[in-house]
Every structure is written in structure tokens, then in C-alpha cells.
């Protein structure tokens, strides 16, 4: 995963924590990732990081990407946290499919990284 994608994915996963929209697992996942994300900002003495992240999402993720480029250890820790969170989030889906009648074409997708042509 490239660092720009890592920065955006990490921020996206922590956003429910910031906006307090989710409870339980999402809150814990967001809190853990947010703790890692805000480290470089805290070290530089930045205050009110939460509002900066919410009000200036593009600038925040761009700054985070630069910080991750400069700190490969933090980037690796964040990558592990994002991968762990993604496996928890993606592992909680249940799909029930009932087909009655003739099904000409049917695709059931849980995860896709390429193009699908029918």
C-alpha cells in the first residue's frame, strides 16, 4: 500500500471516532488508529489536531502522507493497524442470497481490486 493510500485509509478508518458516529468496535478501531495518526502532529506541538483533521481533511491527509514518508517506522505501525482494522471490519459481514427463478448472470463481491466485465 503506497503512503498516500495509507494516509487516506487510516484517516477514513479513524473518522468515526472523530465524529463520534460509531460505537463499540468502530470507536475502538478509530481510537487506536487516531492515536498513531496524531503522533507526528503532537511531536511538532500542533494543538487542536482533531478540528484540523475535520475542517481541513485534504491538508491533513497530505501532511500525514509527508510525515509517513519521513518516518518509516510510524508508517509500518500504521499499516499494521490499518490492515488489522480492515480485517476486523471486513470480517463482520454476512451475506444471504436467495434466488428464485432463472438467474442469467450473478456476481457476489465481498472484495475486489480489479475490473469486472460481464
RAGI-V135789 format. One record per residue. N is the residue number from 1. SS is DSSP state (a for helix, b for strand, c for the rest). OMEGA is omega in degrees with one decimal (none if undefined). NEAR is the number of other ideal C-beta (glycine too) atoms within 10 Angstrom. Layout:
N|SS|OMEGA|NEAR, N|SS|OMEGA|NEAR
This chain:
1|c|179.4|13, 2|c|-172.4|8, 3|a|177.9|17, 4|a|177.9|15, 5|a|178.2|11, 6|a|179.9|20, 7|a|-178.9|25, 8|a|179.4|16, 9|a|178.7|19, 10|a|179.1|25, 11|a|-179.9|20, 12|a|179.1|14, 13|a|-179.5|21, 14|a|-175.5|25, 15|a|177.4|18, 16|a|176.4|18, 17|a|-178.4|20, 18|a|-177.2|17, 19|a|178.7|11, 20|c|180.0|9, 21|c|-174.9|11, 22|c|176.1|14, 23|c|172.5|9, 24|c|-174.5|7, 25|a|-179.5|13, 26|a|179.8|18, 27|a|-179.3|14, 28|a|178.0|14, 29|a|-179.7|22, 30|a|-179.2|25, 31|a|179.7|13, 32|a|-179.6|16, 33|a|179.5|23, 34|a|178.1|21, 35|a|178.3|13, 36|a|-176.5|18, 37|a|-173.2|26, 38|c|-179.9|17, 39|a|-178.2|16, 40|a|178.9|18, 41|a|178.6|18, 42|a|180.0|11, 43|a|179.8|10, 44|c|176.2|9, 45|c|179.2|6, 46|c|176.9|12, 47|c|178.8|9, 48|c|-178.0|9, 49|a|-178.0|17, 50|a|178.9|13, 51|a|176.4|10, 52|a|-179.1|16, 53|a|-177.6|22, 54|a|-173.8|12, 55|a|-177.2|10, 56|c|-173.7|12, 57|a|-178.0|14, 58|a|179.4|8, 59|a|179.9|11, 60|a|-178.3|18, 61|a|175.8|20, 62|a|178.2|14, 63|a|178.4|18, 64|a|179.0|25, 65|a|179.0|19, 66|a|179.0|14, 67|a|179.1|20, 68|a|176.1|23, 69|a|-178.2|12, 70|a|-177.8|10, 71|c|-176.9|15, 72|a|177.9|10, 73|a|176.2|8, 74|a|179.2|16, 75|a|179.3|21, 76|a|177.5|12, 77|a|179.9|13, 78|a|176.9|24, 79|a|178.2|17, 80|a|179.9|11, 81|a|179.5|19, 82|a|178.9|22, 83|a|178.1|13, 84|a|179.4|13, 85|a|179.3|21, 86|a|179.4|14, 87|a|177.0|10, 88|a|-178.7|13, 89|a|-178.2|13, 90|a|-177.9|10, 91|c|-176.1|7, 92|c|-179.4|8, 93|c|173.9|8, 94|c|-178.7|4, 95|c|175.2|7, 96|c|-178.8|4, 97|c|175.5|7, 98|c|179.1|4, 99|c|174.3|7, 100|c|-176.0|5, 101|c|-178.0|5, 102|c|177.1|5, 103|c|-179.2|8, 104|c|179.1|6, 105|c|178.7|5, 106|c|176.7|8, 107|c|175.3|7, 108|c|-174.3|6, 109|c|172.9|7, 110|c|-179.1|7, 111|c|-179.6|7, 112|c|177.5|8, 113|c|-179.2|4, 114|c|-179.4|5, 115|c|176.4|5, 116|c|178.3|7, 117|c|177.4|4, 118|c|none|6
